[in-house]
Amino acid sequence: MSKTSKTDWERLAKLDDADIDTSDIPELDENFFRRAELRVSVKQAVTIRLDADVVEWFKGQGAGYQTRINQLLRQYMQAQQGHRR
């Protein structure tokens, strides 16, 4: 099953910035940037053997399957550690 966007990107690309309603999005002020933290995750390339059907299922979910596998492994790791982020 592939996921497709329901967004009309062509129509949006034609809009001027002033025509976009951002009233539900708070402005990022100095306080936001003062408290903001830069988080850079360090990725490490590994070789791992997975069952072919597992890999195919993740690939079938679309682009970013390796990121999703990483997220699931992180959730499992955190559950084993007894906390969640």
All heavy atoms as an XYZ file, in Angstrom:
700
protein
N       0.849     -1.175      0.000
C       0.000      0.000      0.000
C       0.895      1.240      0.000
O       1.707      1.423      0.876
C      -0.884     -0.028      1.251
C      -1.543      1.290      1.524
S      -2.663      1.406      2.939
C      -1.959      0.432      4.200
N       0.745      2.086     -0.999
C       1.561      3.295     -1.021
C       0.740      4.466     -0.509
O      -0.460      4.550     -0.759
C       2.099      3.566     -2.423
O       1.196      4.336     -3.161
N       1.389      5.352      0.199
C       0.724      6.526      0.744
C       0.938      7.679     -0.218
O       2.057      7.962     -0.622
C       1.288      6.871      2.112
C       1.037      5.798      3.140
C       1.632      6.174      4.464
C       1.405      5.075      5.473
N       1.985      5.373      6.753
N      -0.155      8.340     -0.603
C      -0.038      9.496     -1.477
C      -0.615     10.700     -0.770
O      -1.559     10.593      0.008
C      -0.774      9.264     -2.808
O      -2.136      8.984     -2.537
C      -0.153      8.121     -3.594
N      -0.061     11.842     -1.072
C      -0.505     13.080     -0.456
C      -1.812     13.544     -1.085
O      -2.017     13.427     -2.288
C       0.575     14.152     -0.658
O       0.102     15.398     -0.193
N      -2.693     14.057     -0.267
C      -3.942     14.630     -0.764
C      -3.806     16.139     -0.951
O      -4.772     16.809     -1.285
C      -5.077     14.312      0.209
C      -5.396     12.836      0.290
C      -6.533     12.568      1.246
C      -6.798     11.072      1.324
N      -7.866     10.765      2.271
N      -2.601     16.663     -0.738
C      -2.347     18.093     -0.864
C      -2.254     18.479     -2.329
O      -1.610     17.804     -3.120
C      -1.035     18.470     -0.146
O      -1.143     18.091      1.221
C      -0.766     19.964     -0.247
N      -2.890     19.566     -2.685
C      -2.830     20.100     -4.051
C      -1.592     20.994     -4.147
O      -1.659     22.213     -4.016
C      -4.112     20.885     -4.360
C      -4.181     21.367     -5.783
O      -3.165     21.266     -6.505
O      -5.250     21.861     -6.181
N      -0.435     20.370     -4.346
C       0.840     21.092     -4.338
C       0.916     22.136     -5.444
O       1.487     23.209     -5.255
C       1.998     20.109     -4.455
C       2.101     19.216     -3.258
C       1.813     17.889     -3.201
C       2.479     19.593     -1.925
N       1.993     17.410     -1.928
C       2.403     18.431     -1.117
C       2.868     20.788     -1.337
C       2.706     18.441      0.236
C       3.169     20.799      0.015
C       3.088     19.636      0.786
N       0.337     21.837     -6.600
C       0.369     22.792     -7.720
C      -0.368     24.079     -7.353
O       0.113     25.181     -7.606
C      -0.255     22.145     -8.955
C      -0.114     22.976    -10.214
C      -0.637     22.259    -11.444
O      -0.463     21.015    -11.533
O      -1.221     22.940    -12.300
N      -1.542     23.938     -6.732
C      -2.304     25.114     -6.309
C      -1.541     25.901     -5.245
O      -1.458     27.126     -5.298
C      -3.668     24.683     -5.759
C      -4.557     25.861     -5.336
C      -5.860     25.379     -4.714
N      -5.684     24.634     -3.488
C      -5.484     25.196     -2.284
N      -5.430     26.506     -2.147
N      -5.339     24.441     -1.209
N      -0.953     25.182     -4.291
C      -0.205     25.861     -3.225
C       1.012     26.607     -3.765
O       1.347     27.689     -3.281
C       0.226     24.856     -2.161
C      -0.870     24.344     -1.250
C      -0.334     23.295     -0.294
C      -1.507     25.481     -0.473
N       1.675     26.030     -4.743
C       2.866     26.667     -5.308
C       2.527     28.007     -5.954
O       3.382     28.895     -6.036
C       3.526     25.737     -6.321
N       1.291     28.182     -6.391
C       0.870     29.419     -7.057
C       0.463     30.515     -6.072
O       0.310     31.668     -6.458
C      -0.285     29.135     -8.014
C       0.107     28.250     -9.179
C      -1.087     27.924    -10.045
C      -0.691     26.970    -11.169
N      -1.845     26.547    -11.965
N       0.259     30.147     -4.795
C      -0.176     31.124     -3.798
C       0.958     32.064     -3.407
O       2.112     31.662     -3.303
C      -0.673     30.419     -2.531
C      -2.006     29.707     -2.583
C      -2.280     29.012     -1.250
C      -3.132     30.668     -2.911
N       0.600     33.321     -3.160
C       1.542     34.267     -2.566
C       1.582     34.002     -1.069
O       0.590     33.544     -0.486
C       1.092     35.709     -2.806
C       1.206     36.121     -4.264
O       2.128     35.624     -4.942
O       0.365     36.929     -4.712
N       2.707     34.316     -0.431
C       2.822     34.093      1.013
C       1.689     34.772      1.778
O       1.176     34.225      2.749
C       4.170     34.585      1.529
C       5.316     33.680      1.118
O       5.051     32.565      0.611
O       6.477     34.078      1.312
N       1.290     35.966      1.342
C       0.246     36.724      2.030
C      -1.105     36.015      1.972
O      -1.986     36.277      2.802
C       0.132     38.121      1.429
N      -1.295     35.122      1.009
C      -2.564     34.410      0.852
C      -2.653     33.145      1.697
O      -3.693     32.489      1.719
C      -2.775     34.039     -0.615
C      -2.907     35.265     -1.498
O      -3.411     36.300     -1.003
O      -2.496     35.195     -2.666
N      -1.595     32.786      2.382
C      -1.580     31.578      3.196
C      -1.970     31.927      4.621
O      -1.364     32.799      5.249
C      -0.186     30.899      3.156
C       0.161     30.523      1.713
C      -0.172     29.672      4.061
C       1.582     30.027      1.534
N      -2.998     31.257      5.132
C      -3.479     31.505      6.494
C      -2.568     30.800      7.490
O      -2.537     29.574      7.567
C      -4.910     30.996      6.648
C      -5.447     31.179      8.057
O      -4.828     31.914      8.858
O      -6.510     30.596      8.356
N      -1.819     31.566      8.250
C      -0.928     31.003      9.272
C      -1.394     31.387     10.679
O      -0.611     31.328     11.626
C       0.520     31.491      9.057
O       0.535     32.936      9.134
C       1.072     31.046      7.717
N      -2.665     31.758     10.807
C      -3.164     32.241     12.101
C      -3.117     31.171     13.193
O      -3.112     31.503     14.372
C      -4.597     32.756     11.948
O      -5.450     31.702     11.524
N      -3.063     29.883     12.798
C      -3.023     28.818     13.805
C      -1.594     28.394     14.130
O      -1.380     27.440     14.869
C      -3.836     27.616     13.343
C      -3.307     27.007     12.054
O      -2.635     27.719     11.295
O      -3.573     25.819     11.801
N      -0.619     29.116     13.589
C       0.791     28.789     13.821
C       1.417     29.933     14.632
O       1.446     31.067     14.167
C       1.554     28.632     12.486
C       0.884     27.587     11.610
C       3.014     28.295     12.752
C       1.426     27.542     10.199
N       1.914     29.647     15.832
C       2.500     30.733     16.630
C       3.793     31.256     16.008
O       4.541     30.515     15.374
C       2.777     30.079     17.992
C       2.855     28.626     17.706
C       1.981     28.361     16.510
N       4.018     32.546     16.180
C       5.264     33.160     15.720
C       6.429     32.632     16.555
O       6.280     32.376     17.747
C       5.203     34.684     15.865
C       4.259     35.366     14.903
C       4.768     35.350     13.474
O       5.996     35.458     13.269
O       3.925     35.231     12.563
N       7.578     32.435     15.934
C       8.778     32.023     16.650
C       9.502     33.285     17.090
O      10.075     33.997     16.284
C       9.666     31.160     15.751
C       9.003     29.900     15.203
C       9.987     29.112     14.354
C       8.459     29.038     16.328
N       9.440     33.548     18.390
C      10.031     34.772     18.922
C      11.417     34.504     19.519
O      11.930     33.395     19.467
C       9.100     35.393     19.964
C       8.791     34.449     21.116
O       9.442     33.382     21.214
O       7.911     34.775     21.929
N      12.023     35.558     20.070
C      13.357     35.439     20.669
C      13.385     34.389     21.778
O      14.363     33.667     21.916
C      13.814     36.792     21.210
C      14.221     37.784     20.153
C      15.438     37.301     19.370
O      16.378     36.742     19.984
O      15.433     37.475     18.143
N      12.320     34.294     22.558
C      12.258     33.324     23.644
C      12.355     31.891     23.105
O      13.036     31.056     23.686
C      10.974     33.509     24.444
C      10.976     32.684     25.713
O      11.997     32.575     26.389
N       9.831     32.112     26.036
N      11.687     31.629     21.991
C      11.757     30.309     21.377
C      13.201     29.971     21.022
O      13.699     28.900     21.355
C      10.886     30.256     20.123
C      11.099     28.999     19.322
C      10.420     27.833     19.646
C      11.993     28.979     18.268
C      10.630     26.669     18.916
C      12.208     27.821     17.534
C      11.525     26.666     17.863
N      13.874     30.890     20.348
C      15.239     30.616     19.903
C      16.223     30.577     21.071
O      17.216     29.865     21.025
C      15.665     31.637     18.848
C      14.957     31.432     17.544
C      13.904     32.248     17.172
C      15.309     30.390     16.707
C      13.230     32.041     15.970
C      14.650     30.169     15.509
C      13.603     31.005     15.145
N      15.945     31.297     22.150
C      16.800     31.259     23.335
C      16.741     29.879     23.985
O      17.737     29.376     24.476
C      16.339     32.329     24.319
C      17.364     32.669     25.379
C      16.950     33.852     26.268
N      16.563     35.042     25.529
C      15.306     35.527     25.464
N      14.324     34.941     26.107
N      15.034     36.603     24.771
N      15.555     29.250     23.971
C      15.379     27.941     24.607
C      15.666     26.780     23.659
O      15.793     25.643     24.099
C      13.956     27.796     25.125
C      13.605     28.755     26.236
C      12.209     28.496     26.716
N      11.373     28.052     25.589
C      10.074     28.186     25.492
N       9.408     28.741     26.449
N       9.407     27.765     24.439
N      15.744     27.059     22.373
C      15.905     25.985     21.383
C      17.242     25.270     21.563
O      18.242     25.877     21.947
C      15.814     26.563     19.977
N      17.225     23.972     21.307
C      18.436     23.156     21.375
C      18.635     22.468     20.037
O      17.684     21.943     19.463
C      18.299     22.072     22.444
C      18.173     22.586     23.849
C      17.996     21.443     24.840
O      18.377     20.298     24.514
O      17.481     21.705     25.928
N      19.858     22.482     19.566
C      20.181     21.757     18.349
C      20.511     20.324     18.723
O      21.368     20.072     19.570
C      21.377     22.403     17.643
C      21.880     21.674     16.395
C      20.794     21.639     15.322
C      23.140     22.331     15.869
N      19.803     19.389     18.115
C      20.058     17.973     18.375
C      20.421     17.303     17.063
O      19.614     17.265     16.143
C      18.836     17.294     18.966
C      18.502     17.799     20.355
C      17.402     16.982     20.940
N      17.109     17.453     22.289
C      16.340     16.832     23.125
N      15.755     15.702     22.758
N      16.112     17.307     24.318
N      21.618     16.809     17.010
C      22.086     16.122     15.823
C      22.321     14.667     16.209
O      23.129     14.377     17.088
C      23.395     16.753     15.283
C      23.880     16.018     14.073
C      23.188     18.230     14.990
N      21.581     13.784     15.581
C      21.782     12.379     15.901
C      22.920     11.830     15.045
O      23.040     12.160     13.874
C      20.502     11.573     15.663
O      20.156     11.594     14.307
N      23.741     11.046     15.673
C      24.859     10.438     14.972
C      24.418      9.055     14.515
O      24.017      8.223     15.329
C      26.097     10.333     15.892
C      27.232      9.640     15.180
C      26.510     11.710     16.386
N      24.440      8.852     13.233
C      24.043      7.556     12.679
C      25.297      6.729     12.420
O      26.347      7.254     12.087
C      23.287      7.731     11.346
C      22.057      8.603     11.440
C      20.931      7.867     12.090
C      19.691      8.740     12.074
N      18.551      8.128     12.629
N      25.154      5.440     12.594
C      26.255      4.524     12.348
C      25.782      3.472     11.359
O      24.751      2.832     11.571
C      26.691      3.853     13.654
C      27.810      2.863     13.467
C      28.261      2.276     14.796
O      27.921      2.765     15.858
N      29.042      1.216     14.724
N      26.498      3.326     10.276
C      26.159      2.304      9.289
C      26.490      0.931      9.867
O      27.560      0.729     10.436
C      26.933      2.532      8.000
N      25.526      0.012      9.748
C      25.720     -1.351     10.243
C      25.238     -2.340      9.189
O      24.444     -2.004      8.313
C      24.963     -1.611     11.569
C      25.468     -0.714     12.676
C      23.470     -1.450     11.386
N      25.709     -3.540      9.314
C      25.188     -4.638      8.505
C      24.356     -5.504      9.433
O      24.819     -5.896     10.500
C      26.337     -5.470      7.896
O      27.126     -4.608      7.083
C      25.805     -6.615      7.073
N      23.119     -5.753      9.042
C      22.218     -6.544      9.870
C      21.461     -7.508      8.955
O      21.093     -7.156      7.840
C      21.238     -5.631     10.650
C      20.369     -6.426     11.612
C      20.412     -4.781      9.724
C      19.528     -5.558     12.533
N      21.281     -8.701      9.418
C      20.542     -9.697      8.630
C      19.106     -9.743      9.144
O      18.858    -10.007     10.317
C      21.205    -11.058      8.751
C      22.573    -11.083      8.113
C      23.127    -12.497      8.096
N      24.464    -12.516      7.552
C      24.756    -12.540      6.250
N      23.781    -12.526      5.369
N      25.998    -12.559      5.842
N      18.185     -9.449      8.235
C      16.765     -9.470      8.558
C      16.071    -10.436      7.614
O      16.522    -10.645      6.490
C      16.158     -8.065      8.389
C      16.784     -6.953      9.229
C      16.247     -5.601      8.791
C      16.535     -7.178     10.703
N      14.960    -10.995      8.053
C      14.184    -11.864      7.179
C      13.704    -11.059      5.977
O      13.308     -9.886      6.105
C      12.980    -12.439      7.920
C      13.394    -13.393      9.041
O      14.495    -13.973      8.951
O      12.608    -13.551      9.997
N      13.729    -11.699      4.807
C      13.373    -11.021      3.559
C      11.962    -10.439      3.611
O      11.734     -9.314      3.136
C      13.505    -11.983      2.379
N      11.019    -11.162      4.208
C       9.652    -10.651      4.246
C       9.531     -9.419      5.137
O       8.734     -8.520      4.870
C       8.660    -11.736      4.671
C       8.936    -12.317      6.057
O      10.099    -12.314      6.496
O       7.972    -12.800      6.689
N      10.355     -9.330      6.179
C      10.357     -8.157      7.050
C      10.854     -6.938      6.267
O      10.235     -5.875      6.288
C      11.234     -8.392      8.305
C      11.408     -7.110      9.103
C      10.636     -9.496      9.161
N      11.959     -7.114      5.546
C      12.519     -6.011      4.755
C      11.517     -5.569      3.693
O      11.270     -4.370      3.515
C      13.862     -6.416      4.104
C      14.357     -5.324      3.173
C      14.894     -6.730      5.173
N      10.928     -6.511      2.999
C       9.958     -6.176      1.944
C       8.752     -5.439      2.512
O       8.236     -4.508      1.899
C       9.523     -7.429      1.177
C      10.595     -7.968      0.262
C      11.161     -6.932     -0.691
O      10.366     -6.228     -1.364
O      12.399     -6.803     -0.754
N       8.296     -5.852      3.703
C       7.160     -5.170      4.309
C       7.510     -3.716      4.623
O       6.735     -2.814      4.307
C       6.717     -5.897      5.585
C       5.472     -5.288      6.161
C       4.195     -5.551      5.813
C       5.413     -4.272      7.178
N       3.334     -4.774      6.546
C       4.053     -3.980      7.394
C       6.375     -3.591      7.930
C       3.630     -3.034      8.315
C       5.953     -2.649      8.850
C       4.590     -2.379      9.036
N       8.672     -3.486      5.223
C       9.079     -2.116      5.526
C       9.257     -1.305      4.247
O       8.818     -0.159      4.166
C      10.359     -2.087      6.371
C      10.099     -2.196      7.843
C      10.239     -3.407      8.495
C       9.727     -1.091      8.581
C       9.989     -3.522      9.850
C       9.474     -1.184      9.941
C       9.602     -2.405     10.578
N       9.900     -1.874      3.241
C      10.067     -1.167      1.969
C       8.712     -0.847      1.344
O       8.543      0.203      0.716
C      10.904     -1.997      0.995
C      12.376     -1.973      1.292
C      13.136     -2.740      0.212
C      14.627     -2.643      0.403
N      15.355     -3.347     -0.675
N       7.757     -1.733      1.514
C       6.422     -1.525      0.971
C       5.681     -0.362      1.604
O       4.690      0.120      1.059
N       6.153      0.093      2.756
C       5.540      1.241      3.430
C       5.982      2.560      2.808
O       5.500      3.613      3.181
C       5.872      1.232      4.926
C       5.469     -0.039      5.639
C       3.999     -0.351      5.490
O       3.156      0.456      5.854
N       3.692     -1.504      4.928
N       6.952      2.493      1.885
C       7.393      3.706      1.196
C       8.758      4.172      1.656
O       9.428      3.527      2.460
N       9.150      5.311      1.107
C      10.458      5.884      1.407
C      10.614      6.100      2.909
O       9.643      6.374      3.609
C      10.634      7.211      0.667
N      11.834      5.969      3.380
C      12.118      6.177      4.796
C      12.001      4.918      5.627
O      11.908      4.991      6.851
N      12.024      3.769      4.974
C      11.825      2.526      5.732
C      12.943      2.289      6.744
O      12.691      1.763      7.825
C      11.662      1.322      4.798
C      12.928      0.829      4.137
C      13.658     -0.204      4.688
C      13.390      1.400      2.956
C      14.812     -0.669      4.087
C      14.543      0.942      2.351
C      15.255     -0.081      2.917
O      16.406     -0.531      2.331
N      14.168      2.685      6.422
C      15.265      2.489      7.377
C      15.059      3.367      8.605
O      15.330      2.947      9.735
C      16.608      2.787      6.714
C      16.971      1.767      5.656
C      18.212      2.164      4.884
O      18.422      3.336      4.569
N      19.035      1.177      4.577
N      14.556      4.572      8.404
C      14.260      5.471      9.526
C      13.175      4.871     10.402
O      13.258      4.922     11.636
C      13.832      6.850      9.002
O      14.910      7.407      8.249
C      13.457      7.796     10.131
N      12.146      4.277      9.788
C      11.085      3.651     10.582
C      11.606      2.460     11.372
O      11.223      2.255     12.529
C       9.914      3.248      9.682
C       9.038      4.435      9.291
C       7.759      3.994      8.616
N       7.994      3.299      7.358
C       8.302      3.916      6.214
N       8.423      5.222      6.183
N       8.481      3.211      5.107
N      12.469      1.671     10.768
C      13.064      0.553     11.504
C      13.847      1.090     12.696
O      13.746      0.571     13.812
C      13.964     -0.302     10.580
C      13.110     -1.041      9.546
C      14.806     -1.286     11.394
C      13.909     -1.740      8.453
N      14.617      2.162     12.489
C      15.388      2.769     13.577
C      14.456      3.266     14.684
O      14.728      3.065     15.875
C      16.243      3.919     13.043
C      17.189      4.467     14.085
O      18.157      3.822     14.446
N      16.898      5.661     14.572
N      13.334      3.897     14.305
C      12.394      4.402     15.310
C      11.802      3.269     16.140
O      11.665      3.395     17.357
C      11.276      5.194     14.622
C      11.742      6.517     14.057
C      10.703      7.169     13.153
O       9.809      6.514     12.631
N      10.835      8.469     12.959
N      11.462      2.171     15.491
C      10.923      1.028     16.224
C      11.953      0.417     17.166
O      11.631      0.050     18.306
C      10.399     -0.025     15.250
C       9.104      0.351     14.538
C       8.815     -0.628     13.410
C       7.951      0.394     15.528
N      13.182      0.313     16.701
C      14.243     -0.206     17.572
C      14.475      0.728     18.754
O      14.691      0.275     19.885
C      15.534     -0.413     16.778
C      15.510     -1.564     15.771
C      16.745     -1.524     14.891
C      15.383     -2.900     16.485
N      14.400      2.048     18.519
C      14.564      3.017     19.612
C      13.437      2.864     20.632
O      13.666      2.865     21.843
C      14.598      4.448     19.080
C      14.614      5.504     20.187
C      14.857      6.899     19.677
N      16.165      7.001     19.038
C      17.333      7.012     19.678
N      17.352      6.919     20.992
N      18.452      7.118     19.016
N      12.198      2.714     20.155
C      11.072      2.541     21.075
C      11.235      1.273     21.907
O      10.965      1.279     23.111
C       9.754      2.499     20.296
C       9.352      3.837     19.732
C       8.134      3.754     18.842
O       7.538      2.693     18.673
N       7.754      4.875     18.257
N      11.684      0.220     21.292
C      11.918     -1.028     22.019
C      13.018     -0.831     23.063
O      12.872     -1.233     24.220
C      12.288     -2.156     21.053
C      12.574     -3.451     21.768
C      11.530     -4.255     22.211
C      13.876     -3.865     22.025
C      11.775     -5.441     22.879
C      14.134     -5.040     22.696
C      13.083     -5.823     23.127
O      13.333     -6.981     23.808
N      14.114     -0.177     22.653
C      15.221      0.076     23.572
C      14.742      0.878     24.782
O      15.032      0.533     25.933
C      16.335      0.844     22.848
C      17.501      1.246     23.736
S      18.652      2.380     22.918
C      17.732      3.919     23.000
N      13.971      1.932     24.522
C      13.497      2.781     25.614
C      12.525      2.035     26.522
O      12.540      2.222     27.736
C      12.869      4.058     25.048
C      13.915      4.972     24.438
C      13.319      6.150     23.700
O      12.143      6.156     23.354
N      14.139      7.157     23.440
N      11.688      1.186     25.945
C      10.771      0.389     26.757
C      11.557     -0.544     27.671
O      11.187     -0.731     28.835
C       9.822     -0.399     25.860
N      12.628     -1.104     27.147
C      13.459     -2.001     27.954
C      14.191     -1.239     29.059
O      14.481     -1.778     30.103
C      14.459     -2.744     27.070
C      13.814     -3.686     26.066
C      12.909     -4.710     26.723
O      13.324     -5.416     27.624
N      11.669     -4.772     26.284
N      14.469      0.030     28.808
C      15.141      0.852     29.807
C      14.159      1.405     30.827
O      14.556      2.040     31.791
C      15.876      2.019     29.120
C      17.033      1.587     28.278
C      17.623      2.718     27.442
O      16.946      3.713     27.166
N      18.863      2.577     27.039
N      12.864      1.214     30.573
C      11.853      1.650     31.536
C      11.449      3.102     31.442
O      10.851      3.628     32.361
N      11.727      3.737     30.325
C      11.285      5.123     30.143
C      11.049      5.431     28.675
O      11.506      4.708     27.808
C      12.305      6.107     30.710
C      13.540      6.248     29.875
N      14.541      5.301     29.865
C      13.923      7.216     29.023
C      15.494      5.688     29.025
N      15.150      6.830     28.503
N      10.339      6.491     28.435
C      10.088      6.990     27.080
C      10.531      8.429     27.018
O      10.478      9.137     28.012
C       8.598      6.927     26.735
C       8.052      5.539     26.740
C       7.777      5.152     25.333
N       7.181      3.829     25.312
C       7.445      2.954     24.389
N       8.250      3.226     23.420
N       6.866      1.790     24.408
N      10.949      8.862     25.834
C      11.307     10.276     25.655
C      10.090     11.102     25.423
O       9.159     10.743     24.838
C      12.219     10.442     24.456
C      13.635     10.457     24.873
C      14.490     10.912     23.751
N      15.764     10.277     23.938
C      16.794     10.506     23.207
N      16.727     11.327     22.212
N      17.919      9.910     23.418
